[in-house]
Amino acid sequence: MPRQRRVSTLSPELSSLANSFAEAVAQLVERTIADRVGARVSTLAGRTIAKTSRATNRRKVHRPAHTLRACPFGGCQEPSKGPRYSWFCAAHRELPEGERAKVLAAATT
């Protein structure tokens, strides 16, 4: 069963005064909340940017160095197979030790 609304028994002047007071309080509360939220957002904005940049730095994919390093053999641009093979690629990792040493010495100078 629906509730019946009460009929206002206030005089029109008093009702008008109560409505204007309620509007004033609502506007004051709205302004106060907007100011507080704005202040909080502005103080957090610097922290958020800093946290975001640090977070993205942590999420970087760490690739092994040998995938970024080219074979030291003269003119070869193939990716190296890593330190196990003295940074030579698959084609040049089978070179004799003496020849490898010469190529590495030439590449470091």
C-alpha positions as semicolon CSV with decimal commas, in nm:
position;residue;x (nm);y (nm);z (nm)
1;M;0,000;0,000;0,000
2;P;0,158;0,335;-0,105
3;R;0,221;0,599;0,153
4;Q;0,018;0,912;0,137
5;R;0,204;1,240;0,110
6;R;0,163;1,490;0,381
7;V;0,026;1,821;0,281
8;S;0,250;2,108;0,386
9;T;0,102;2,295;0,674
10;L;0,362;2,570;0,659
11;S;0,261;2,913;0,554
12;P;0,377;3,016;0,205
13;E;0,626;3,269;0,350
14;L;0,779;3,016;0,583
15;S;0,789;2,753;0,307
16;S;0,968;2,997;0,076
17;L;1,219;3,080;0,349
18;A;1,284;2,709;0,417
19;N;1,334;2,638;0,045
20;S;1,580;2,925;0,000
21;F;1,771;2,814;0,312
22;A;1,789;2,456;0,181
23;E;1,917;2,581;-0,158
24;A;2,183;2,795;0,013
25;V;2,301;2,500;0,222
26;A;2,310;2,274;-0,084
27;Q;2,517;2,530;-0,280
28;L;2,757;2,573;0,011
29;V;2,804;2,197;0,047
30;E;2,853;2,161;-0,330
31;R;3,117;2,438;-0,337
32;T;3,298;2,294;-0,035
33;I;3,310;1,946;-0,185
34;A;3,428;2,082;-0,521
35;D;3,706;2,280;-0,350
36;R;3,821;1,983;-0,145
37;V;3,818;1,747;-0,442
38;G;4,004;2,001;-0,656
39;A;4,269;2,050;-0,389
40;R;4,313;1,677;-0,344
41;V;4,339;1,614;-0,717
42;S;4,598;1,888;-0,761
43;T;4,814;1,750;-0,480
44;L;4,788;1,397;-0,615
45;A;4,854;1,500;-0,976
46;G;5,230;1,529;-0,925
47;R;5,246;1,202;-0,735
48;T;5,039;1,021;-0,994
49;I;5,267;1,132;-1,277
50;A;5,575;1,031;-1,081
51;K;5,426;0,695;-0,985
52;T;5,318;0,631;-1,341
53;S;5,661;0,704;-1,485
54;R;5,829;0,487;-1,223
55;A;5,579;0,209;-1,279
56;T;5,636;0,208;-1,652
57;N;6,011;0,193;-1,592
58;R;5,961;-0,116;-1,379
59;R;5,749;-0,282;-1,642
60;K;6,016;-0,262;-1,911
61;V;6,090;-0,595;-2,067
62;H;6,447;-0,683;-1,990
63;R;6,589;-0,839;-2,301
64;P;6,915;-1,029;-2,283
65;A;7,210;-0,824;-2,406
66;H;7,302;-1,076;-2,671
67;T;6,978;-1,015;-2,860
68;L;7,072;-0,649;-2,891
69;R;7,436;-0,700;-2,982
70;A;7,560;-0,769;-3,335
71;C;7,823;-1,024;-3,427
72;P;8,176;-0,871;-3,403
73;F;8,288;-1,037;-3,727
74;G;8,368;-0,763;-3,982
75;G;8,054;-0,660;-4,172
76;C;7,823;-0,918;-4,014
77;Q;7,502;-0,768;-3,877
78;E;7,344;-1,088;-3,745
79;P;7,250;-1,093;-3,375
80;S;7,502;-1,257;-3,148
81;K;7,441;-1,583;-2,964
82;G;7,558;-1,436;-2,636
83;P;7,868;-1,450;-2,417
84;R;7,891;-1,829;-2,435
85;Y;8,002;-1,795;-2,797
86;S;8,210;-1,476;-2,746
87;W;7,927;-1,267;-2,893
88;F;7,952;-1,432;-3,236
89;C;7,646;-1,518;-3,444
90;A;7,542;-1,873;-3,539
91;A;7,744;-1,863;-3,862
92;H;8,068;-1,734;-3,704
93;R;8,066;-1,906;-3,365
94;E;8,250;-2,208;-3,509
95;L;8,563;-2,005;-3,594
96;P;8,892;-2,136;-3,452
97;E;8,997;-1,982;-3,120
98;G;9,293;-1,791;-3,266
99;E;9,082;-1,631;-3,537
100;R;8,812;-1,545;-3,282
101;A;9,070;-1,367;-3,064
102;K;9,193;-1,162;-3,362
103;V;8,837;-1,060;-3,460
104;L;8,751;-0,966;-3,102
105;A;9,073;-0,764;-3,065
106;A;8,999;-0,580;-3,390
107;A;8,639;-0,514;-3,283
108;T;8,734;-0,363;-2,947
109;T;8,979;-0,111;-3,093
